Amino acid sequence: TCRRCNDAASNSCTACYSGKKLMLGSRGGEIPNTCIIYPACPAEYVEITPNECEECHSDCANCNGLSQSDCTACVASKPYLHADDENDSNGTCHIKFSLSEVCQVGYYEAFPNVCLKCHLDCDRCNGPSQDQCIVCSSSTAYRHTDNSGDAQGRCHEPHSETTNCQYGSYLADQSNKWCYSCTQGCKTCSNGDVDSCFTCFDSHPYHHVDDSNDSMGTCQIAHGSTSDCQYDYYLASPLTCYLCHSSCDTCTGPAETQCITCDSAAPYLHKSLTSDPMGFCKAEFGSTGDCQYQ
């Protein structure tokens, strides 16, 4: 059956006639150095040289090459194929990593028994992107997610020597190194509440706080073409808005007498002169008059 051989024995073939494959291994019960009629190499073998079937690595049930990283399917004792990505048909085979984790560190289970690589920033992940890290690969990195209900996010090294989280995030859990997102517009904040902003991004530049003693507030866009601050606030300094008196809708300062327009609960603006730009706001005086005695 041999085209060429070393001696007269049936298992001493070195080349086969057309239509036969030279078997160069004993896996699957094959007899080495024999010529077998196969249209293609059987499982556990690969055709590197035309018409020669060589054994895959012992971890592989099928393969594209002879190395441990050329497996396309895995043996039952190491059932989990680890590949770079969906476009990569070959990889290495592994046992289950632990009771709770199927894949090795740096991989995620993309399909049953198939593990693909996480982004290089991630030790554990839900997918291949940088935003899908569950555990960071760097021991000094902080995972940034939207909130406590989000199990995946992006890993960053500390922002500076004094600040661990990136702009737009706050430190929610130091022991786990978790940073959660501030509310929209906040550059730095104490938590995820809308009124917990310390500083603002340029997209929402106006910091609205109660007064000069309050460092936390909301970040807002300009209220309109004629007013930077939202209703109930006045511009105390560039990009900083303080709260008006409770009776004012708009004002020039915090005092009761600095109202420009009035809140609906006290709708009547009282001014010394009609030319005065501001005054104080009062509710209706009585059934016979709207204005207070002066």
Residue pairs with C-beta under 8 A, 6 or more apart in sequence:
1 10
1 13
1 16
1 17
1 20
1 34
1 35
2 10
2 12
2 13
2 14
2 15
2 16
2 35
3 13
3 15
3 16
3 17
3 35
4 13
4 14
4 15
5 12
5 13
5 14
6 12
6 14
10 31
10 34
11 31
11 32
11 33
11 34
12 33
13 22
13 33
13 34
13 35
14 22
14 33
15 22
15 51
16 22
16 35
16 51
17 35
18 51
19 37
20 35
20 36
20 37
20 38
20 51
21 35
21 36
21 37
21 38
21 41
21 47
21 51
21 52
21 53
22 33
22 34
22 35
22 51
22 52
22 53
23 30
23 31
23 32
23 33
23 34
23 35
23 36
23 45
23 53
24 32
24 33
24 52
24 53
24 54
24 55
25 32
25 44
25 45
25 53
25 54
25 55
26 32
26 55
27 44
27 45
27 55
27 56
28 42
28 43
28 44
28 45
30 36
30 42
30 45
30 53
38 53
40 47
41 47
41 53
42 53
43 61
43 62
43 73
44 55
44 56
44 60
44 61
44 62
44 63
45 53
45 54
45 55
45 56
46 53
46 54
46 56
46 62
46 63
46 64
46 65
46 66
46 70
47 53
47 54
48 54
48 65
48 66
54 66
55 66
56 62
56 63
56 66
56 70
56 71
57 63
57 66
57 67
57 68
57 70
57 71
58 75
59 68
59 71
59 74
59 75
59 78
59 92
59 93
60 68
60 70
60 71
60 72
60 73
60 74
60 75
60 93
61 71
61 73
61 74
61 75
62 71
62 72
62 73
63 70
63 71
63 72
63 90
64 70
64 72
64 89
64 90
65 90
68 92
68 93
69 90
69 91
69 92
70 90
71 81
71 90
71 91
71 92
71 93
72 81
72 89
72 90
73 81
74 80
74 81
74 93
74 113
75 93
77 95
78 93
78 94
78 95
79 93
79 95
79 96
79 113
80 93
80 94
80 95
80 96
80 102
80 103
80 113
80 114
80 115
81 91
81 92
81 93
81 113
81 114
81 115
82 91
82 92
82 93
82 94
82 103
82 104
82 107
82 115
82 116
82 117
83 89
83 90
83 91
83 114
83 115
83 116
83 117
84 91
84 116
84 117
85 116
85 117
85 128
86 110
86 116
94 103
94 104
94 115
96 102
97 103
97 104
97 105
101 124
102 109
102 115
103 109
103 115
104 115
105 123
105 124
106 117
106 118
106 122
106 123
106 137
107 115
107 116
107 117
107 118
108 115
108 116
108 118
108 124
108 125
108 126
108 127
108 128
108 132
109 115
110 116
110 127
116 128
117 128
118 124
118 125
118 127
118 128
118 132
118 133
119 125
119 128
119 129
119 130
119 132
119 133
120 137
121 130
121 133
121 136
121 137
121 138
121 141
121 154
121 155
122 130
122 132
122 133
122 134
122 135
122 136
122 137
122 155
123 133
123 135
123 136
123 137
124 133
124 134
124 135
125 132
125 133
125 134
125 135
125 152
126 132
126 134
126 151
126 152
127 152
130 154
130 155
131 152
131 153
131 154
132 152
133 143
133 152
133 153
133 154
133 155
134 143
134 151
134 152
135 143
136 142
136 143
136 155
136 177
137 155
138 155
138 157
140 157
140 158
141 155
141 156
141 157
141 177
142 155
142 156
142 157
142 158
142 164
142 165
142 171
142 177
142 178
142 179
143 153
143 154
143 155
143 176
143 177
143 178
143 179
144 153
144 154
144 155
144 156
144 165
144 166
144 169
144 179
144 180
144 181
145 151
145 152
145 153
145 178
145 179
145 180
145 181
146 153
146 180
146 181
147 180
147 181
147 192
148 172
148 180
156 165
156 166
156 179
158 164
159 165
159 166
159 167
163 188
164 171
164 174
164 177
164 179
165 171
165 179
166 179
167 187
167 188
167 201
168 181
168 182
168 186
168 187
168 201
169 179
169 180
169 181
169 182
170 179
170 180
170 182
170 188
170 189
170 190
170 191
170 192
170 196
171 178
171 179
172 178
172 179
172 180
172 191
180 191
180 192
181 192
182 188
182 189
182 192
182 196
182 197
183 189
183 192
183 193
183 194
183 196
183 197
183 218
183 219
184 204
184 219
185 197
185 200
185 201
185 203
185 204
185 218
185 219
185 220
185 221
186 196
186 197
186 198
186 199
186 200
186 201
186 204
186 219
187 197
187 198
187 199
187 200
187 201
187 219
188 197
188 198
188 199
189 196
189 197
189 198
189 216
190 196
190 198
190 216
194 218
195 216
195 217
195 218
196 216
197 207
197 216
197 217
197 218
197 219
198 215
198 216
199 207
200 206
200 207
200 219
200 239
201 219
203 221
204 219
204 220
204 221
205 219
205 221
205 222
205 239
206 219
206 220
206 221
206 222
206 228
206 229
206 230
206 239
206 240
206 241
207 217
207 218
207 219
207 239
207 240
207 241
208 217
208 218
208 219
208 220
208 229
208 230
208 233
208 241
208 243
209 215
209 216
209 217
209 240
209 241
209 242
209 243
210 217
210 242
210 243
211 242
211 243
211 254
212 236
212 242
220 229
220 230
220 241
222 228
223 229
223 230
223 231
227 250
228 235
228 239
228 241
229 235
229 241
230 241
231 249
231 250
232 243
232 244
232 248
232 249
232 250
232 263
233 241
233 242
233 243
233 244
234 241
234 242
234 244
234 250
234 251
234 252
234 253
234 254
234 258
235 241
236 242
242 254
243 254
244 250
244 251
244 253
244 254
244 258
244 259
245 251
245 254
245 255
245 256
245 258
245 259
246 263
247 256
247 259
247 262
247 263
247 265
247 266
247 280
247 281
247 282
248 256
248 258
248 259
248 260
248 261
248 262
248 263
248 281
249 259
249 260
249 261
249 262
249 263
249 264
250 259
250 260
250 261
251 258
251 259
251 260
251 278
252 258
252 260
252 277
252 278
256 280
256 281
257 278
257 279
257 280
258 278
259 269
259 278
259 279
259 280
259 281
260 277
260 278
261 269
262 268
262 269
262 281
263 281
265 283
266 281
266 282
266 283
267 281
267 283
267 284
268 281
268 282
268 283
268 284
268 285
268 290
268 291
268 292
269 279
269 280
269 281
270 279
270 280
270 281
270 282
270 291
270 292
270 294
271 278
271 279
272 279
282 291
282 292
284 290
285 291
285 292
285 293
